Amino acid sequence: MRVKKLVFALVVSLLLGSAAGAAAQDGSGKPKPKIVAFGSDSPERGTTRVGYWNVEKNHGEAQFAIDYGRPIWKKDYEDQAKFDGMTKGKVYRLGANFWTSLDTDVPLKIAGVSVPAGHWYLGLYRSEDGASWSLALIDPAKVRAARLDASEIGRATIDMKAPMKIEQATESVEKLTIDLIFTKENLRDVKLKITWGKLQLSAPIEVPVSA
């Protein structure tokens, strides 16, 4: 009787081991990989930049730029309930593929918020009630330490939030467009403008340069 019990236990063990092995395999019978790679050869990206040149000394004075992927606005996003579910009370991914970034060699004031010179990842934060939006600034060093993909922006630590104004869009823009707009008469004041679908946001940027 003891021998029969040992044989039974051995059979059960083998069956469980086979089941576990099958669960770790894909349809081809090969083990499922723990890590997979993804990417694209030449994803479309946009860049907007403001540079300042010192004419007297004939060298650069200051510059900052935003680099971003350009996702396409989907008709589904015009369903207000669906869009609210995606954005209300959340940090929303700004751009596509790799992180959208701000690179500045001078400190900036974005909507009154002091942003030190350096490299920053960007996102958008929408309030719980959906009434307001902010530009979210994230320290890339923290992202690298956590090895976060841009799609995991909700897990990232937000270092600063700069309030953005909601503007009335005159048309629907298919691809995300980010602009830095200035006038020659007032070089210190730059307007950050984000347009995607019928969503249009803006924020003033103060640049510490002498005219």
C-alpha positions as CSV (number, residue, x, y, z in Angstrom):
1,M,0.0,0.0,0.0
2,R,2.9,2.4,0.8
3,V,4.5,1.7,-2.5
4,K,1.2,2.5,-4.3
5,K,1.0,5.8,-2.4
6,L,4.5,6.7,-3.4
7,V,3.8,5.9,-7.1
8,F,0.6,8.0,-7.0
9,A,2.5,11.0,-5.4
10,L,5.2,10.7,-8.1
11,V,2.6,10.7,-10.9
12,V,0.8,13.7,-9.4
13,S,4.1,15.6,-9.2
14,L,5.0,14.8,-12.8
15,L,1.5,16.0,-14.0
16,L,1.8,19.3,-12.0
17,G,5.3,19.8,-13.4
18,S,4.0,19.3,-16.9
19,A,1.1,21.7,-16.4
20,A,3.5,24.4,-15.0
21,G,5.8,23.9,-18.0
22,A,2.9,24.2,-20.4
23,A,1.8,27.4,-18.7
24,A,5.3,28.9,-19.3
25,Q,5.2,28.1,-23.0
26,D,3.6,29.9,-25.9
27,G,1.5,28.2,-28.6
28,S,4.6,26.9,-30.3
29,G,5.6,24.9,-27.3
30,K,8.6,27.2,-26.7
31,P,9.0,28.9,-23.2
32,K,7.6,32.4,-23.0
33,P,10.3,35.0,-22.9
34,K,10.6,37.1,-19.7
35,I,11.6,40.2,-21.7
36,V,10.6,41.4,-25.2
37,A,11.9,44.3,-27.3
38,F,9.9,46.9,-29.1
39,G,10.5,50.0,-31.1
40,S,10.2,51.6,-34.5
41,D,12.7,52.6,-37.2
42,S,11.8,56.2,-37.7
43,P,9.0,57.4,-35.6
44,E,7.7,60.9,-36.5
45,R,8.9,63.5,-34.0
46,G,8.6,67.3,-33.8
47,T,10.9,69.9,-32.4
48,T,10.2,73.5,-31.4
49,R,13.1,75.7,-30.3
50,V,13.9,79.3,-29.3
51,G,17.5,80.5,-29.4
52,Y,19.1,83.8,-28.6
53,W,22.2,85.2,-30.2
54,N,24.5,87.9,-28.7
55,V,25.3,90.1,-31.7
56,E,27.9,92.1,-29.9
57,K,29.9,89.1,-28.8
58,N,28.9,86.9,-31.8
59,H,28.0,83.9,-29.8
60,G,24.9,82.1,-28.4
61,E,23.2,83.7,-25.4
62,A,20.6,81.1,-24.5
63,Q,18.3,78.4,-25.9
64,F,15.7,75.9,-25.1
65,A,13.8,73.3,-27.1
66,I,11.0,70.7,-26.8
67,D,11.3,67.4,-28.6
68,Y,8.2,65.2,-28.9
69,G,6.5,62.3,-30.7
70,R,3.4,63.2,-32.7
71,P,0.4,60.9,-32.0
72,I,-2.7,61.1,-34.1
73,W,-5.9,62.3,-32.6
74,K,-8.5,59.6,-32.6
75,K,-12.2,60.1,-33.2
76,D,-12.9,58.0,-30.1
77,Y,-11.4,60.9,-28.0
78,E,-14.3,63.1,-29.0
79,D,-16.5,60.9,-26.7
80,Q,-16.3,63.1,-23.7
81,A,-16.9,60.3,-21.2
82,K,-14.1,58.3,-22.7
83,F,-11.7,61.2,-22.8
84,D,-12.6,62.1,-19.2
85,G,-11.9,58.6,-18.1
86,M,-8.5,58.7,-19.7
87,T,-7.4,62.1,-18.3
88,K,-9.3,63.3,-15.2
89,G,-7.2,63.2,-12.1
90,K,-4.3,61.7,-14.1
91,V,-0.9,62.6,-15.5
92,Y,-1.4,62.1,-19.2
93,R,1.3,61.2,-21.6
94,L,2.3,64.1,-23.8
95,G,3.5,62.8,-27.1
96,A,4.3,59.3,-28.4
97,N,7.1,56.8,-28.4
98,F,10.1,58.1,-26.4
99,W,9.6,60.8,-23.7
100,T,8.7,64.3,-24.7
101,S,11.5,66.5,-23.3
102,L,12.4,70.1,-22.5
103,D,16.1,70.9,-22.8
104,T,17.1,74.4,-21.6
105,D,20.5,76.0,-20.8
106,V,18.8,78.9,-18.9
107,P,16.3,78.9,-16.0
108,L,12.8,79.5,-17.1
109,K,9.6,80.6,-15.5
110,I,6.6,78.7,-16.9
111,A,3.3,80.2,-15.8
112,G,5.2,81.7,-12.8
113,V,6.8,78.3,-11.9
114,S,10.6,78.4,-11.7
115,V,12.2,75.7,-13.8
116,P,15.9,75.3,-13.4
117,A,18.2,74.9,-16.4
118,G,18.6,71.3,-17.5
119,H,16.7,68.5,-19.0
120,W,13.1,67.7,-18.2
121,Y,10.5,65.1,-19.3
122,L,7.1,66.5,-19.9
123,G,3.5,65.3,-19.4
124,L,0.1,66.8,-18.8
125,Y,-1.9,66.7,-15.6
126,R,-5.6,67.2,-15.5
127,S,-7.4,68.0,-12.3
128,E,-9.9,65.6,-10.7
129,D,-12.8,67.8,-11.8
130,G,-11.4,68.2,-15.3
131,A,-11.6,72.0,-15.1
132,S,-7.8,72.6,-15.3
133,W,-4.7,71.3,-17.0
134,S,-1.0,71.7,-16.0
135,L,2.3,71.0,-17.6
136,A,4.0,68.2,-15.6
137,L,7.8,68.3,-15.3
138,I,9.7,65.2,-14.4
139,D,13.4,64.7,-13.5
140,P,14.8,62.2,-16.1
141,A,17.3,60.9,-13.6
142,K,14.4,59.5,-11.5
143,V,12.8,58.0,-14.6
144,R,16.1,56.3,-15.6
145,A,16.5,55.0,-12.0
146,A,13.1,53.4,-12.2
147,R,13.5,52.4,-15.9
148,L,10.1,53.8,-16.7
149,D,8.8,53.8,-20.2
150,A,6.9,56.9,-21.3
151,S,3.7,54.9,-21.3
152,E,4.2,54.5,-17.6
153,I,4.1,58.2,-16.9
154,G,1.5,57.6,-14.2
155,R,4.1,55.9,-12.1
156,A,6.6,58.8,-12.4
157,T,7.3,61.4,-9.7
158,I,6.1,64.8,-10.7
159,D,8.6,67.5,-9.7
160,M,6.7,70.6,-10.8
161,K,3.3,71.5,-12.2
162,A,2.9,74.7,-14.3
163,P,-0.8,75.7,-14.9
164,M,-1.9,75.9,-18.5
165,K,-4.7,78.0,-19.9
166,I,-7.5,76.2,-21.9
167,E,-8.0,78.0,-25.2
168,Q,-10.8,77.8,-27.8
169,A,-9.5,75.9,-30.8
170,T,-10.6,77.2,-34.2
171,E,-10.0,73.8,-35.9
172,S,-9.2,70.2,-35.1
173,V,-5.5,69.3,-35.4
174,E,-4.8,65.7,-36.4
175,K,-1.3,65.4,-35.0
176,L,0.0,66.7,-31.7
177,T,1.6,70.1,-32.3
178,I,3.7,72.0,-29.8
179,D,4.9,75.5,-30.6
180,L,7.1,78.1,-28.9
181,I,5.9,81.5,-30.1
182,F,7.6,84.8,-29.5
183,T,7.7,88.3,-31.1
184,K,10.9,90.3,-32.0
185,E,9.5,93.2,-30.0
186,N,9.4,91.2,-26.8
187,L,12.1,88.4,-26.8
188,R,11.8,87.6,-23.1
189,D,8.2,86.5,-23.3
190,V,7.5,83.2,-25.1
191,K,4.2,81.4,-25.4
192,L,4.0,77.6,-25.1
193,K,1.1,76.3,-27.2
194,I,-0.1,72.7,-27.3
195,T,-2.7,71.7,-29.8
196,W,-4.2,68.2,-30.3
197,G,-7.6,67.5,-31.8
198,K,-9.7,70.3,-30.4
199,L,-7.7,70.5,-27.2
200,Q,-5.6,73.7,-27.1
201,L,-3.5,74.7,-24.1
202,S,-1.1,77.5,-23.5
203,A,1.3,78.9,-20.9
204,P,3.6,81.9,-20.8
205,I,7.3,81.4,-20.5
206,E,9.7,84.1,-19.1
207,V,13.3,83.9,-20.4
208,P,16.1,85.7,-18.5
209,V,17.8,87.5,-21.4
210,S,18.5,91.1,-22.0
211,A,17.0,92.7,-25.0
